[in-house]
Amino acid sequence: MIFPLALMDVELMKLGWACKCPRCRTGKIFKPGLTLELKEQCSECALDLSKNDSADGPAVFLIFILGFLLVPLALLLDAKLNPPLWVHMVLFGVIGLSIILGTLRPLKAYIIALQYKHRPRDWES
């Protein structure tokens, strides 16, 4: 069965990638710098961001995604070129860290946007 793209909310994905507030869609939700710390509230609409509960969701998704992508690539590389083990460690370590650092914030923002959309009672004062 093909998963319909309509069920994957593309607007929420764009919102997550931009790391914007799920209510006003303009305010930044993370503190400045390379951090996963959320602001206490949105600077534009004053949404209380401390009520989010993304927990380990973004990290678990990344573990599954990286496992699905990198393990077959490592096996394929080993079967075709048979490089030394240190090449695998360096190459896939750099690739894995790059993917993690590039996607962890947007993925956390996406999960927060999903929670805001599907569990609105959790965000009420």
N, C-alpha and C positions, 0 to 999 in steps of 0.2 A: 504494500500500500504506500503510495506516495503521500508525504506529508504536505498538505496544501499550504502554500505560502501565505494565504489569507489568514490562517490561524496564527502565524507568527506576526505579531504586530510590528510592522516595519517602522511606523512612526515612533514606537517606543524604542526600537533598536537605534534609530537615528538620535533620539533623545539621550539614550545611554552613551552612545559614542561621543556625543558632545559634552557629556557630564553636566547636563542642565537639570534644573529643578523640575520634578514631574508635574507640579501644579501650574506654575506660570510659564514654564518652558524657556525662560531667559536667564535666570540667576544660576550662577555656578554653585555646585553643592560641595565641592572639596576645598579644603584650605589650600593656600598657595604652596607651590613646591611639589616635589615628587613624594607625595604622601597619600595614604588612604584614609586620612582623618577627615571626617565630614565637618562642615560648619555646623554650628548650633542651630541656625535657621537660615533660610534663604534671604539674601540681601534685597531681593526684589519684592517678594510677596509674604515674607515672614513665616513661611511654612516651617514648622518645628521638625527639623531633620533628625533630632535625637530619638524620634519615635520609630525609626526604621529598624528592621531586624533582618539584615542580609546575612548575618552570622558567617558560616563557612561556605555558603552557597557559591560565591564567585570562585573560591579556591577549588572546590570540588568540581565545578564545571571545567575549570582549566586543567585539572588533573585528568579528567576523562578525555578532553579534547587533545591534550598533549600526548597522552598515551595512544590515542587513536591515530594521531598523525606521525609522531616521531618513532614509535617502535617499528612500524612497517618500513619507514625510511631507513632506519638503522639496519634492519635485517636485509633490505634490498642492497644497501651500500656494501654490507659485509659479503653478500653473495656475489656481487659483481666485481668488486675491487679488492676485497679482503685486506683492508687497511689495518695497521696496528691498533690496539685497544686505546692508546692515548689519543689517536685521531678521532675516534668515536666520542671520547670524553670531552675533548675540546670542541669539536664541531657541534655536537648535539647539546652540550652545555651552553654554548653561546646562543644557539638557535632557541633552546628552551627558555633561557633567561630573557632573550629579546621578546619572545612572544608573551611571556608573563608580564614583563614591565610595560609592554605596549597595550595589553588588553585587560589587565586586572581592574584598573579604575573604571573604564567604560563598562565592563561586565558588572561591577558592583553598582554603578549608576543604573544600568538596565534592570537589575534585580530590584532596586529600590523603586523604579518606575513601575515595574510589574506589580509590586506590592501596593503601591499607591492606587493603581487602577483596579486591582482585583480584591483588595481588602481595605476599602475606604474607611471602615469603622476604626481601624487601628490608627488612623491619622487624625481623628476628630479630637478636639480638646475636651 
